[in-house]
Amino acid sequence: MMHRLFPSDAREVSDDDLVDLYRFPEPSGSSRPWVRANFVASADGAAQGRDFKSGTLSGAADRRVFALLRALCDVILVGAGTTRVEGYKPVRAEESDTDLRAEHDLEPLPAMAVVSRSLNLDTELVRGSSAPTVVVTVQSAPTEALARVRELAPVVVAGEHDVDFAEALRQLAAQGYRRMLCEGGPTLMHSLVAADCLDDLCLTLSPSLIAGERLRITHGGTLEPPRDLRLAHLLEEGGELFARYCVDRPESPGTMSSSANVSGTSS
């Protein structure tokens, strides 16, 4: 049974309430997409469980929110390292709430966008399913590997040696992918935040202590200045806390407002 702690509400949170709480803002006329990140972390800040995978931190309620966030997006953005560690495959029909997606004028399944410079990718993932996988890479990617990937999937090239995320997201948005869900990993998350491309963060806090050498949800150099977040809501079920934060940053004309209600590397 899920409850809303902030803003406080004594009622149980229904499935319809959850959809309203996590709904993406409507795309504006701007070419800029809305970029959301979803992570789970332990109470002591670990983004990886005992097996160095994020899934072992996740409880039943977190898996429900995870599925809902996928059901509300156009595309799932993920780093190649995370796809290897977590064993990513294309989203299958039985894993997606196709009725909910139809209600929101979304394709039956979300596409996948995999960020990789080396293009060391699982062939099944690259081939996609009834929803495509788009590969995001750089101009300096290995020539032969790039040619092989182009035979299997659409490719977005942005940046020479490092991915230019503003350009990559612009190209994805031009293909109709306006509601983006980043599932990691921490290095990709750091890149998105550093490039000021992140709009909101959905963070599940797992009631566990992991210790050891584990990554946090962002991994990279210190962000200067730190990016400030504003709490949009806080939910609880079974000891798990579900926070949604909006990124506070100056808005450009024509962008979607961040006040709207709405694990691994990339090599």
Secondary structure as UniProt FT lines:
FT   STRAND          3..6
FT   TURN            7..8
FT   STRAND          9..12
FT   HELIX           15..22
FT   STRAND          34..42
FT   TURN            43..44
FT   TURN            50..51
FT   HELIX           54..57
FT   HELIX           60..71
FT   STRAND          75..79
FT   HELIX           80..86
FT   HELIX           93..95
FT   HELIX           98..103
FT   TURN            104..105
FT   STRAND          111..115
FT   HELIX           123..127
FT   STRAND          133..137
FT   TURN            139..140
FT   HELIX           143..152
FT   STRAND          155..157
FT   HELIX           165..174
FT   TURN            175..176
FT   STRAND          179..182
FT   HELIX           186..194
FT   TURN            195..196
FT   STRAND          200..206
FT   STRAND          229..237
FT   TURN            238..239
FT   STRAND          240..247
FT   TURN            253..254
FT   TURN            258..259
//
